[in-house]
Amino acid sequence: MPDIRKHFLRYTKYILYLLSIFVLGFGFTPFPDAFLGLILGTSFSLLNLWLMKNRMEKFDRAMDEGRKVRSLGTLSRMASAGVAVLIALEFPDFIHLISTVFGLMMVYFVIMIDYLLQQVLHKKREER
């Protein structure tokens, strides 16, 4: 269980760094609608990561106690992604839809990049 929390905190830190870069892009570039879409999508992506962490902790506790778990919350995560897209569709002059979709996938990009970095670091440690 500590691994789940450790990974969640590391991913959250990376996402918050990305969000701060997106806020700077929103304020200082000529593409505020694209960066606002990235901010919106990445915020909902972070929410989905948090929901998944909580569900995984409940799942782990239920398995330890021998109980069954009905789901890992796929429907709630899909609904939150739908809300982000609906917000982008409601305000197309201010929020770029494609950027919102890329922002929704941002946590998955962060997870993949972090996995690759951890593998490289692990190999370097083994070589010593």
C-alpha positions in Angstrom: 0.0 0.0 0.0 2.8 2.5 0.7 3.8 2.1 -3.0 0.4 3.4 -4.2 0.7 6.5 -2.0 4.3 7.1 -3.0 3.6 6.8 -6.7 0.5 9.1 -6.3 2.5 11.8 -4.6 5.2 11.6 -7.2 2.7 11.8 -10.1 0.9 14.6 -8.3 4.1 16.6 -8.0 4.9 16.2 -11.7 1.3 17.2 -12.7 1.5 20.3 -10.5 4.7 21.3 -12.2 3.1 20.8 -15.6 0.1 22.9 -14.4 2.3 25.7 -13.4 4.0 25.6 -16.8 0.5 25.7 -18.4 -0.5 28.7 -16.3 2.6 30.5 -17.5 1.8 29.6 -21.0 -1.7 30.9 -20.5 -0.5 34.2 -19.3 2.5 34.8 -21.5 1.8 33.2 -24.9 -0.6 34.2 -27.7 -2.4 30.8 -27.3 -4.4 31.3 -24.1 -7.3 29.1 -25.3 -5.0 26.1 -25.9 -3.3 26.5 -22.5 -6.7 26.9 -20.8 -7.8 23.6 -22.4 -4.6 22.0 -21.1 -5.2 23.4 -17.6 -8.8 22.1 -17.6 -8.0 18.7 -18.9 -5.0 18.2 -16.7 -7.0 19.3 -13.6 -9.6 16.7 -14.4 -6.9 14.2 -15.1 -5.4 14.8 -11.7 -8.9 14.4 -10.2 -9.2 11.0 -12.0 -5.8 10.0 -10.6 -7.0 10.8 -7.1 -10.2 8.8 -7.6 -8.2 5.9 -8.9 -5.9 6.0 -5.9 -8.8 6.0 -3.5 -10.5 3.1 -5.3 -7.2 1.1 -5.3 -6.8 1.6 -1.6 -10.4 0.4 -1.0 -9.8 -2.5 -3.2 -6.6 -3.4 -1.3 -8.4 -3.2 2.0 -11.3 -5.3 0.8 -8.9 -8.0 -0.5 -7.1 -8.1 2.8 -10.4 -8.6 4.6 -11.7 -11.1 2.0 -14.5 -9.0 0.7 -15.4 -8.3 -2.9 -15.2 -4.9 -4.6 -17.8 -4.0 -7.2 -15.6 -1.8 -9.4 -12.6 0.5 -9.6 -14.7 3.5 -10.5 -14.4 3.5 -14.2 -17.8 5.2 -14.6 -17.0 8.1 -12.3 -13.7 8.7 -14.1 -15.4 8.6 -17.5 -18.1 11.0 -16.2 -15.5 13.5 -15.0 -13.7 13.4 -18.4 -17.1 14.0 -20.0 -17.7 17.0 -17.8 -14.3 18.4 -18.9 -15.2 18.0 -22.5 -18.7 19.5 -22.0 -17.1 22.5 -20.3 -14.8 22.9 -23.3 -17.7 22.6 -25.7 -19.7 25.1 -23.8 -17.0 27.8 -24.0 -15.3 27.2 -27.4 -14.1 30.8 -27.6 -12.1 30.4 -24.4 -11.2 26.7 -24.2 -9.6 24.7 -27.0 -11.3 21.2 -27.1 -8.3 19.2 -28.5 -6.0 20.7 -25.8 -8.6 19.6 -23.2 -8.5 16.1 -24.5 -4.7 16.1 -24.4 -4.8 17.4 -20.9 -7.1 14.5 -19.9 -4.4 12.1 -21.0 -1.6 14.0 -19.3 -1.5 11.7 -16.2 -1.0 8.7 -18.5 1.9 10.4 -20.2 3.4 11.3 -16.8 3.0 7.7 -15.6 4.7 6.3 -18.7 7.6 8.8 -18.6 8.0 8.2 -14.9 8.0 4.4 -15.5 10.7 4.7 -18.1 12.8 7.0 -15.9 12.5 4.6 -12.9 13.6 1.7 -15.1 16.7 3.6 -16.3 17.6 4.6 -12.7 17.0 1.0 -11.6 19.4 -0.3 -14.3 22.0 2.2 -13.3 21.8 1.1 -9.7 22.2 -2.5 -10.7 25.3 -1.7 -12.7 27.1 -0.3 -9.7 
